[in-house]
Amino acid sequence: MWNRLTGAQPDPPWWLVGLVAFLALGTVAYAPSWHIARGVVTIAHEGGHALVALLTGRKLDGIKLHSDTSGVTVSRGKPHGPGMVFTAMAGYLAPPLLGLLFAALLAAGRITLMLWFSLALLAAMLIMIRNAYGALSIIVTGAIIFGVSWLGTPKVQGAFAYLAAWFLLLAAARPVIELQRMRARRMAPSSDADQLAHLTGVPGLAWVGLFAVVALGSLAGGALLMVPDM
């Protein structure tokens, strides 16, 4: 098991990497599929808030995921200061950075490690879930990953792993665009960007810009790592 987890696996063929990239792009661009798949981005988003809250010494009360693909992470601690700033910042940064990490693991041939690392993150998050829909979302996502990693052929595992990485990288920018649209219509007065503006005095639009730069930069870096040599 240890050798399987830490050893390198063969890369899937170049055409399969390209196929799953287009599939991920279509999932993000097509509204009905995006509405379903967006829940995965929400899991990463709220997981980012939770992880950074713990790393900065805040007390994590719990996480809720909702059927409309929204979520909330509640932590306790000082209502200001670096810990609160980093916790608020982490949500929109988590999906692209996680996608970039996955791309780096895949570039090193660590397909199984990437899948089981995902399972470990989901298991840790499940402990802090505080609603039934959230628990169901984590369990179903984890069951799919476990099934692929345990029962799938090497080609299936590779395709699934690359699909997950491409999806996170391509999907990271769309919530940022949606965030700014809602802010422009004054429909998100308590968004992460506006909370950061209140905490730091830096305009919310600047934080939206930071989220977008990280999303696009991660996509570029991930693509360089994952696009196979022809």
C-alpha positions as CSV (number, residue, x, y, z in Angstrom):
1,M,0.0,0.0,0.0
2,W,2.8,2.4,0.9
3,N,4.6,1.7,-2.3
4,R,1.4,2.2,-4.3
5,L,0.7,5.5,-2.5
6,T,4.2,7.0,-2.8
7,G,5.3,5.5,-6.1
8,A,5.0,7.0,-9.5
9,Q,2.3,6.0,-12.0
10,P,2.5,6.2,-15.8
11,D,1.0,9.4,-17.3
12,P,-2.1,8.9,-19.3
13,P,-1.8,9.4,-23.1
14,W,-1.6,13.0,-24.3
15,W,-5.0,12.8,-26.1
16,L,-6.7,11.7,-22.9
17,V,-5.2,14.7,-21.0
18,G,-6.5,17.0,-23.7
19,L,-9.9,15.3,-23.7
20,V,-10.5,15.7,-20.0
21,A,-9.3,19.3,-20.2
22,F,-12.0,20.1,-22.7
23,L,-14.5,18.2,-20.6
24,A,-13.6,20.3,-17.6
25,L,-13.9,23.5,-19.6
26,G,-17.3,22.4,-20.9
27,T,-18.4,21.6,-17.4
28,V,-17.4,25.1,-16.2
29,A,-18.9,26.9,-19.2
30,Y,-22.2,25.1,-19.5
31,A,-24.6,26.5,-16.9
32,P,-26.5,23.3,-16.0
33,S,-23.3,21.2,-15.4
34,W,-21.7,24.2,-13.6
35,H,-24.6,24.4,-11.2
36,I,-23.9,20.7,-10.2
37,A,-20.1,20.8,-10.3
38,R,-19.8,24.1,-8.5
39,G,-20.4,22.3,-5.2
40,V,-16.8,20.8,-5.5
41,V,-15.5,24.4,-5.7
42,T,-17.5,25.3,-2.6
43,I,-16.0,22.3,-0.8
44,A,-12.5,23.6,-1.6
45,H,-13.5,27.2,-0.8
46,E,-14.9,26.4,2.6
47,G,-12.0,24.0,3.3
48,G,-9.6,26.8,2.6
49,H,-11.3,29.1,5.2
50,A,-11.3,26.2,7.7
51,L,-7.7,25.2,7.3
52,V,-6.3,28.8,7.5
53,A,-8.5,29.5,10.5
54,L,-6.9,26.5,12.3
55,L,-3.4,27.5,11.1
56,T,-3.8,31.0,12.5
57,G,-5.0,29.9,15.9
58,R,-8.7,30.5,15.5
59,K,-11.2,28.0,16.9
60,L,-13.2,26.3,14.2
61,D,-16.9,25.9,15.1
62,G,-18.0,24.2,12.0
63,I,-18.7,24.2,8.2
64,K,-22.0,24.1,6.4
65,L,-22.6,23.3,2.7
66,H,-25.9,24.1,1.1
67,S,-27.8,22.7,-1.9
68,D,-27.6,26.1,-3.7
69,T,-23.8,25.6,-3.7
70,S,-23.2,28.3,-1.1
71,G,-21.4,27.5,2.2
72,V,-20.3,29.1,5.4
73,T,-17.4,28.4,7.8
74,V,-17.7,29.7,11.3
75,S,-14.6,30.3,13.5
76,R,-14.0,32.1,16.7
77,G,-11.2,34.4,17.7
78,K,-10.3,38.1,17.3
79,P,-12.7,39.8,14.9
80,H,-9.7,41.7,13.4
81,G,-6.0,41.2,12.9
82,P,-3.9,38.9,10.6
83,G,-5.6,35.7,11.5
84,M,-9.0,37.0,10.5
85,V,-7.6,38.6,7.3
86,F,-5.9,35.4,6.2
87,T,-9.0,33.3,7.0
88,A,-11.2,35.6,5.0
89,M,-8.7,35.6,2.1
90,A,-8.3,31.9,1.9
91,G,-11.7,30.9,0.5
92,Y,-11.3,32.2,-3.1
93,L,-7.5,31.3,-3.1
94,A,-8.0,27.7,-2.1
95,P,-9.5,26.2,-5.3
96,P,-6.8,27.5,-7.7
97,L,-3.9,26.8,-5.4
98,L,-5.3,23.3,-4.7
99,G,-5.6,22.7,-8.4
100,L,-2.0,23.9,-8.9
101,L,-0.8,21.5,-6.1
102,F,-2.7,18.6,-7.9
103,A,-1.0,19.6,-11.2
104,A,2.4,19.5,-9.6
105,L,1.7,16.0,-8.1
106,L,0.4,14.8,-11.5
107,A,3.5,16.2,-13.3
108,A,5.6,14.1,-10.9
109,G,3.6,11.0,-11.7
110,R,2.0,10.8,-8.3
111,I,-1.6,10.0,-9.4
112,T,-2.5,7.7,-6.5
113,L,-1.0,10.1,-3.9
114,M,-3.0,13.0,-5.4
115,L,-6.3,10.9,-5.1
116,W,-5.6,9.8,-1.6
117,F,-4.5,13.2,-0.5
118,S,-7.9,14.4,-1.7
119,L,-9.6,11.7,0.4
120,A,-7.6,12.8,3.5
121,L,-8.7,16.4,3.0
122,L,-12.3,15.4,2.7
123,A,-12.1,13.1,5.8
124,A,-10.7,16.0,7.8
125,M,-13.4,18.3,6.6
126,L,-16.2,15.8,7.3
127,I,-15.4,16.0,11.0
128,M,-16.3,19.7,11.0
129,I,-19.4,19.5,8.8
130,R,-22.5,20.7,10.7
131,N,-25.4,19.9,8.4
132,A,-26.8,16.9,6.6
133,Y,-26.4,18.1,3.1
134,G,-22.8,19.1,3.7
135,A,-22.1,15.6,5.1
136,L,-23.8,14.0,2.2
137,S,-21.8,16.1,-0.3
138,I,-18.5,15.2,1.3
139,I,-19.3,11.5,1.6
140,V,-20.5,11.2,-2.1
141,T,-17.4,13.1,-3.3
142,G,-15.1,10.9,-1.2
143,A,-16.9,7.7,-2.3
144,I,-16.4,8.6,-6.0
145,I,-12.7,9.3,-5.5
146,F,-12.2,6.2,-3.4
147,G,-14.0,4.0,-6.0
148,V,-11.8,5.4,-8.8
149,S,-8.6,5.0,-6.9
150,W,-9.3,1.5,-5.6
151,L,-11.2,-0.1,-8.5
152,G,-10.2,2.0,-11.6
153,T,-7.6,0.9,-14.1
154,P,-4.4,3.1,-14.3
155,K,-5.8,4.8,-17.3
156,V,-9.2,5.6,-15.6
157,Q,-7.3,6.8,-12.5
158,G,-5.1,9.1,-14.5
159,A,-8.0,10.5,-16.5
160,F,-10.0,11.2,-13.4
161,A,-7.1,12.8,-11.6
162,Y,-6.3,15.1,-14.5
163,L,-10.0,15.9,-14.8
164,A,-10.1,17.0,-11.2
165,A,-7.0,19.1,-11.5
166,W,-8.2,20.8,-14.7
167,F,-11.6,21.4,-13.3
168,L,-10.3,23.2,-10.2
169,L,-7.9,25.3,-12.2
170,L,-10.6,26.2,-14.8
171,A,-13.4,26.6,-12.3
172,A,-11.5,28.9,-9.9
173,A,-12.1,32.1,-12.0
174,R,-15.8,31.8,-12.5
175,P,-16.8,32.3,-8.8
176,V,-14.6,35.4,-8.8
177,I,-16.5,36.8,-11.9
178,E,-19.8,35.9,-10.2
179,L,-18.6,37.6,-7.0
180,Q,-17.9,40.9,-8.8
181,R,-21.2,40.8,-10.6
182,M,-23.0,40.4,-7.4
183,R,-21.0,43.2,-5.8
184,A,-21.7,45.5,-8.7
185,R,-25.4,44.9,-8.1
186,R,-25.0,45.4,-4.4
187,M,-26.2,41.8,-3.8
188,A,-23.2,40.6,-1.7
189,P,-22.6,43.2,1.0
190,S,-20.9,40.6,3.3
191,S,-18.8,38.9,0.6
192,D,-15.2,37.8,1.4
193,A,-13.9,40.8,-0.6
194,D,-16.1,43.3,1.4
195,Q,-15.1,41.7,4.7
196,L,-11.5,42.1,3.7
197,A,-12.1,45.7,2.8
198,H,-13.6,46.3,6.2
199,L,-10.7,44.5,8.0
200,T,-7.9,46.2,6.0
201,G,-9.1,49.4,4.4
202,V,-8.1,48.1,1.0
203,P,-11.0,48.4,-1.5
204,G,-13.0,45.2,-2.1
205,L,-12.3,45.5,-5.9
206,A,-8.6,45.1,-5.1
207,W,-9.3,41.9,-3.3
208,V,-11.4,40.6,-6.2
209,G,-8.4,41.5,-8.5
210,L,-6.1,39.5,-6.2
211,F,-8.4,36.5,-6.4
212,A,-8.5,36.8,-10.2
213,V,-4.7,37.1,-10.5
214,V,-4.2,34.0,-8.4
215,A,-6.8,32.0,-10.3
216,L,-5.4,32.9,-13.7
217,G,-1.8,32.5,-12.6
218,S,-2.5,29.0,-11.1
219,L,-4.3,28.1,-14.4
220,A,-1.2,29.1,-16.4
221,G,1.2,27.3,-14.1
222,G,-1.0,24.2,-13.9
223,A,-1.3,24.1,-17.7
224,L,2.4,24.2,-18.1
225,L,2.8,21.3,-15.7
226,M,0.1,19.1,-17.1
227,V,0.2,19.7,-20.9
228,P,2.3,16.7,-22.1
229,D,5.2,16.9,-24.4
230,M,4.2,16.0,-28.0
